[in-house]
Amino acid sequence: MAVAFASLGTGLIVGLIFTAFKLPLPAPPVFAGIMGIFGIWAGSQLWPLITFLVTK
């Protein structure tokens, strides 16, 4: 849980700095970013299933 809060804090600081200097944010649009994270999680959940089905 500490890693999640450290990541959130780092993101907040980077967001504040980039906005203060009027730079474009180094992140994808919100929906695309969320879908990318979901895709990574879903892929990690599918791999054990695929290896189980192949080795069965």
Jmol script that loads the backbone (N, CA, C; Angstrom):
load data "model"
ATOM      1  N   MET A   1       0.822  -1.192   0.000  1.00  0.00           N
ATOM      2  CA  MET A   1       0.000   0.000   0.000  1.00  0.00           C
ATOM      3  C   MET A   1       0.869   1.260   0.000  1.00  0.00           C
ATOM      4  N   ALA A   2       2.031   1.158   0.637  1.00  0.00           N
ATOM      5  CA  ALA A   2       2.933   2.307   0.682  1.00  0.00           C
ATOM      6  C   ALA A   2       3.413   2.674  -0.720  1.00  0.00           C
ATOM      7  N   VAL A   3       3.624   1.660  -1.557  1.00  0.00           N
ATOM      8  CA  VAL A   3       4.067   1.918  -2.931  1.00  0.00           C
ATOM      9  C   VAL A   3       2.983   2.667  -3.704  1.00  0.00           C
ATOM     10  N   ALA A   4       1.724   2.307  -3.474  1.00  0.00           N
ATOM     11  CA  ALA A   4       0.615   2.987  -4.158  1.00  0.00           C
ATOM     12  C   ALA A   4       0.559   4.458  -3.756  1.00  0.00           C
ATOM     13  N   PHE A   5       0.745   4.736  -2.465  1.00  0.00           N
ATOM     14  CA  PHE A   5       0.728   6.131  -2.013  1.00  0.00           C
ATOM     15  C   PHE A   5       1.951   6.901  -2.500  1.00  0.00           C
ATOM     16  N   ALA A   6       3.099   6.238  -2.571  1.00  0.00           N
ATOM     17  CA  ALA A   6       4.291   6.891  -3.108  1.00  0.00           C
ATOM     18  C   ALA A   6       4.095   7.223  -4.583  1.00  0.00           C
ATOM     19  N   SER A   7       3.483   6.312  -5.310  1.00  0.00           N
ATOM     20  CA  SER A   7       3.199   6.548  -6.729  1.00  0.00           C
ATOM     21  C   SER A   7       2.215   7.702  -6.905  1.00  0.00           C
ATOM     22  N   LEU A   8       1.185   7.723  -6.084  1.00  0.00           N
ATOM     23  CA  LEU A   8       0.209   8.815  -6.142  1.00  0.00           C
ATOM     24  C   LEU A   8       0.871  10.153  -5.823  1.00  0.00           C
ATOM     25  N   GLY A   9       1.681  10.172  -4.797  1.00  0.00           N
ATOM     26  CA  GLY A   9       2.372  11.410  -4.421  1.00  0.00           C
ATOM     27  C   GLY A   9       3.304  11.903  -5.513  1.00  0.00           C
ATOM     28  N   THR A  10       4.045  10.979  -6.115  1.00  0.00           N
ATOM     29  CA  THR A  10       4.944  11.345  -7.209  1.00  0.00           C
ATOM     30  C   THR A  10       4.151  11.906  -8.381  1.00  0.00           C
ATOM     31  N   GLY A  11       3.043  11.267  -8.692  1.00  0.00           N
ATOM     32  CA  GLY A  11       2.190  11.752  -9.784  1.00  0.00           C
ATOM     33  C   GLY A  11       1.641  13.140  -9.511  1.00  0.00           C
ATOM     34  N   LEU A  12       1.222  13.378  -8.281  1.00  0.00           N
ATOM     35  CA  LEU A  12       0.713  14.702  -7.923  1.00  0.00           C
ATOM     36  C   LEU A  12       1.792  15.770  -8.072  1.00  0.00           C
ATOM     37  N   ILE A  13       2.987  15.470  -7.607  1.00  0.00           N
ATOM     38  CA  ILE A  13       4.092  16.435  -7.706  1.00  0.00           C
ATOM     39  C   ILE A  13       4.429  16.721  -9.168  1.00  0.00           C
ATOM     40  N   VAL A  14       4.524  15.665  -9.975  1.00  0.00           N
ATOM     41  CA  VAL A  14       4.833  15.857 -11.402  1.00  0.00           C
ATOM     42  C   VAL A  14       3.724  16.657 -12.082  1.00  0.00           C
ATOM     43  N   GLY A  15       2.473  16.328 -11.762  1.00  0.00           N
ATOM     44  CA  GLY A  15       1.352  17.077 -12.340  1.00  0.00           C
ATOM     45  C   GLY A  15       1.382  18.543 -11.974  1.00  0.00           C
ATOM     46  N   LEU A  16       1.691  18.837 -10.715  1.00  0.00           N
ATOM     47  CA  LEU A  16       1.788  20.230 -10.276  1.00  0.00           C
ATOM     48  C   LEU A  16       2.911  20.976 -10.989  1.00  0.00           C
ATOM     49  N   ILE A  17       4.070  20.352 -11.091  1.00  0.00           N
ATOM     50  CA  ILE A  17       5.221  20.996 -11.739  1.00  0.00           C
ATOM     51  C   ILE A  17       4.934  21.263 -13.209  1.00  0.00           C
ATOM     52  N   PHE A  18       4.420  20.250 -13.922  1.00  0.00           N
ATOM     53  CA  PHE A  18       4.149  20.430 -15.347  1.00  0.00           C
ATOM     54  C   PHE A  18       3.074  21.489 -15.579  1.00  0.00           C
ATOM     55  N   THR A  19       2.051  21.518 -14.721  1.00  0.00           N
ATOM     56  CA  THR A  19       1.002  22.523 -14.879  1.00  0.00           C
ATOM     57  C   THR A  19       1.520  23.908 -14.545  1.00  0.00           C
ATOM     58  N   ALA A  20       2.355  24.027 -13.519  1.00  0.00           N
ATOM     59  CA  ALA A  20       2.912  25.326 -13.134  1.00  0.00           C
ATOM     60  C   ALA A  20       3.753  25.924 -14.255  1.00  0.00           C
ATOM     61  N   PHE A  21       4.490  25.079 -14.984  1.00  0.00           N
ATOM     62  CA  PHE A  21       5.327  25.552 -16.081  1.00  0.00           C
ATOM     63  C   PHE A  21       4.606  25.523 -17.426  1.00  0.00           C
ATOM     64  N   LYS A  22       3.296  25.226 -17.375  1.00  0.00           N
ATOM     65  CA  LYS A  22       2.438  25.203 -18.573  1.00  0.00           C
ATOM     66  C   LYS A  22       2.989  24.264 -19.647  1.00  0.00           C
ATOM     67  N   LEU A  23       3.440  23.100 -19.213  1.00  0.00           N
ATOM     68  CA  LEU A  23       3.937  22.075 -20.123  1.00  0.00           C
ATOM     69  C   LEU A  23       2.842  21.035 -20.341  1.00  0.00           C
ATOM     70  N   PRO A  24       2.865  20.335 -21.463  1.00  0.00           N
ATOM     71  CA  PRO A  24       1.875  19.271 -21.658  1.00  0.00           C
ATOM     72  C   PRO A  24       2.150  18.119 -20.685  1.00  0.00           C
ATOM     73  N   LEU A  25       1.093  17.551 -20.160  1.00  0.00           N
ATOM     74  CA  LEU A  25       1.256  16.466 -19.195  1.00  0.00           C
ATOM     75  C   LEU A  25       1.840  15.225 -19.873  1.00  0.00           C
ATOM     76  N   PRO A  26       2.793  14.575 -19.211  1.00  0.00           N
ATOM     77  CA  PRO A  26       3.411  13.373 -19.782  1.00  0.00           C
ATOM     78  C   PRO A  26       2.566  12.129 -19.496  1.00  0.00           C
ATOM     79  N   ALA A  27       1.296  12.189 -19.870  1.00  0.00           N
ATOM     80  CA  ALA A  27       0.387  11.074 -19.618  1.00  0.00           C
ATOM     81  C   ALA A  27      -0.626  11.003 -20.753  1.00  0.00           C
ATOM     82  N   PRO A  28      -1.151   9.813 -21.004  1.00  0.00           N
ATOM     83  CA  PRO A  28      -2.186   9.694 -22.034  1.00  0.00           C
ATOM     84  C   PRO A  28      -3.488  10.327 -21.542  1.00  0.00           C
ATOM     85  N   PRO A  29      -4.437  10.566 -22.449  1.00  0.00           N
ATOM     86  CA  PRO A  29      -5.746  11.039 -21.998  1.00  0.00           C
ATOM     87  C   PRO A  29      -6.315  10.067 -20.956  1.00  0.00           C
ATOM     88  N   VAL A  30      -7.171  10.556 -20.101  1.00  0.00           N
ATOM     89  CA  VAL A  30      -7.647   9.782 -18.953  1.00  0.00           C
ATOM     90  C   VAL A  30      -8.212   8.425 -19.355  1.00  0.00           C
ATOM     91  N   PHE A  31      -9.151   8.390 -20.274  1.00  0.00           N
ATOM     92  CA  PHE A  31      -9.789   7.121 -20.635  1.00  0.00           C
ATOM     93  C   PHE A  31      -8.784   6.153 -21.244  1.00  0.00           C
ATOM     94  N   ALA A  32      -7.939   6.650 -22.123  1.00  0.00           N
ATOM     95  CA  ALA A  32      -6.934   5.784 -22.743  1.00  0.00           C
ATOM     96  C   ALA A  32      -5.960   5.257 -21.698  1.00  0.00           C
ATOM     97  N   GLY A  33      -5.592   6.069 -20.742  1.00  0.00           N
ATOM     98  CA  GLY A  33      -4.692   5.630 -19.679  1.00  0.00           C
ATOM     99  C   GLY A  33      -5.316   4.546 -18.815  1.00  0.00           C
ATOM    100  N   ILE A  34      -6.576   4.737 -18.460  1.00  0.00           N
ATOM    101  CA  ILE A  34      -7.278   3.738 -17.649  1.00  0.00           C
ATOM    102  C   ILE A  34      -7.420   2.436 -18.418  1.00  0.00           C
ATOM    103  N   MET A  35      -7.753   2.516 -19.700  1.00  0.00           N
ATOM    104  CA  MET A  35      -7.892   1.303 -20.511  1.00  0.00           C
ATOM    105  C   MET A  35      -6.542   0.595 -20.665  1.00  0.00           C
ATOM    106  N   GLY A  36      -5.466   1.349 -20.766  1.00  0.00           N
ATOM    107  CA  GLY A  36      -4.140   0.743 -20.852  1.00  0.00           C
ATOM    108  C   GLY A  36      -3.786  -0.005 -19.578  1.00  0.00           C
ATOM    109  N   ILE A  37      -4.067   0.610 -18.447  1.00  0.00           N
ATOM    110  CA  ILE A  37      -3.809  -0.051 -17.163  1.00  0.00           C
ATOM    111  C   ILE A  37      -4.670  -1.298 -17.035  1.00  0.00           C
ATOM    112  N   PHE A  38      -5.934  -1.207 -17.415  1.00  0.00           N
ATOM    113  CA  PHE A  38      -6.818  -2.375 -17.367  1.00  0.00           C
ATOM    114  C   PHE A  38      -6.304  -3.477 -18.287  1.00  0.00           C
ATOM    115  N   GLY A  39      -5.825  -3.111 -19.471  1.00  0.00           N
ATOM    116  CA  GLY A  39      -5.289  -4.100 -20.402  1.00  0.00           C
ATOM    117  C   GLY A  39      -4.083  -4.829 -19.841  1.00  0.00           C
ATOM    118  N   ILE A  40      -3.207  -4.095 -19.180  1.00  0.00           N
ATOM    119  CA  ILE A  40      -2.036  -4.722 -18.556  1.00  0.00           C
ATOM    120  C   ILE A  40      -2.481  -5.693 -17.471  1.00  0.00           C
ATOM    121  N   TRP A  41      -3.421  -5.271 -16.634  1.00  0.00           N
ATOM    122  CA  TRP A  41      -3.923  -6.151 -15.578  1.00  0.00           C
ATOM    123  C   TRP A  41      -4.608  -7.382 -16.172  1.00  0.00           C
ATOM    124  N   ALA A  42      -5.457  -7.185 -17.188  1.00  0.00           N
ATOM    125  CA  ALA A  42      -6.175  -8.313 -17.798  1.00  0.00           C
ATOM    126  C   ALA A  42      -5.195  -9.297 -18.433  1.00  0.00           C
ATOM    127  N   GLY A  43      -4.164  -8.797 -19.082  1.00  0.00           N
ATOM    128  CA  GLY A  43      -3.154  -9.670 -19.672  1.00  0.00           C
ATOM    129  C   GLY A  43      -2.430 -10.489 -18.617  1.00  0.00           C
ATOM    130  N   SER A  44      -2.158  -9.878 -17.489  1.00  0.00           N
ATOM    131  CA  SER A  44      -1.485 -10.619 -16.417  1.00  0.00           C
ATOM    132  C   SER A  44      -2.398 -11.678 -15.827  1.00  0.00           C
ATOM    133  N   GLN A  45      -3.697 -11.466 -15.887  1.00  0.00           N
ATOM    134  CA  GLN A  45      -4.646 -12.458 -15.391  1.00  0.00           C
ATOM    135  C   GLN A  45      -4.881 -13.574 -16.402  1.00  0.00           C
ATOM    136  N   LEU A  46      -4.741 -13.273 -17.677  1.00  0.00           N
ATOM    137  CA  LEU A  46      -4.962 -14.276 -18.723  1.00  0.00           C
ATOM    138  C   LEU A  46      -3.799 -15.241 -18.872  1.00  0.00           C
ATOM    139  N   TRP A  47      -2.593 -14.782 -18.628  1.00  0.00           N
ATOM    140  CA  TRP A  47      -1.417 -15.633 -18.851  1.00  0.00           C
ATOM    141  C   TRP A  47      -1.476 -16.936 -18.066  1.00  0.00           C
ATOM    142  N   PRO A  48      -1.777 -16.926 -16.760  1.00  0.00           N
ATOM    143  CA  PRO A  48      -1.875 -18.206 -16.049  1.00  0.00           C
ATOM    144  C   PRO A  48      -2.940 -19.129 -16.640  1.00  0.00           C
ATOM    145  N   LEU A  49      -4.043 -18.560 -17.093  1.00  0.00           N
ATOM    146  CA  LEU A  49      -5.091 -19.368 -17.711  1.00  0.00           C
ATOM    147  C   LEU A  49      -4.606 -19.999 -18.999  1.00  0.00           C
ATOM    148  N   ILE A  50      -3.905 -19.225 -19.810  1.00  0.00           N
ATOM    149  CA  ILE A  50      -3.385 -19.747 -21.087  1.00  0.00           C
ATOM    150  C   ILE A  50      -2.364 -20.853 -20.833  1.00  0.00           C
ATOM    151  N   THR A  51      -1.457 -20.629 -19.899  1.00  0.00           N
ATOM    152  CA  THR A  51      -0.443 -21.671 -19.630  1.00  0.00           C
ATOM    153  C   THR A  51      -1.094 -22.927 -19.050  1.00  0.00           C
ATOM    154  N   PHE A  52      -2.153 -22.757 -18.247  1.00  0.00           N
ATOM    155  CA  PHE A  52      -2.861 -23.923 -17.709  1.00  0.00           C
ATOM    156  C   PHE A  52      -3.526 -24.709 -18.835  1.00  0.00           C
ATOM    157  N   LEU A  53      -4.171 -24.015 -19.763  1.00  0.00           N
ATOM    158  CA  LEU A  53      -4.863 -24.681 -20.861  1.00  0.00           C
ATOM    159  C   LEU A  53      -3.893 -25.370 -21.810  1.00  0.00           C
ATOM    160  N   VAL A  54      -2.727 -24.784 -22.043  1.00  0.00           N
ATOM    161  CA  VAL A  54      -1.750 -25.352 -22.969  1.00  0.00           C
ATOM    162  C   VAL A  54      -1.072 -26.575 -22.349  1.00  0.00           C
ATOM    163  N   THR A  55      -0.786 -26.528 -21.061  1.00  0.00           N
ATOM    164  CA  THR A  55      -0.082 -27.645 -20.425  1.00  0.00           C
ATOM    165  C   THR A  55      -1.021 -28.755 -19.948  1.00  0.00           C
ATOM    166  N   LYS A  56      -2.281 -28.552 -20.065  1.00  0.00           N
ATOM    167  CA  LYS A  56      -3.276 -29.528 -19.613  1.00  0.00           C
ATOM    168  C   LYS A  56      -3.284 -30.771 -20.438  1.00  0.00           C
TER     169      LYS A  56
END
end "model"
wireframe off; spacefill off
backbone 0.3
color backbone group
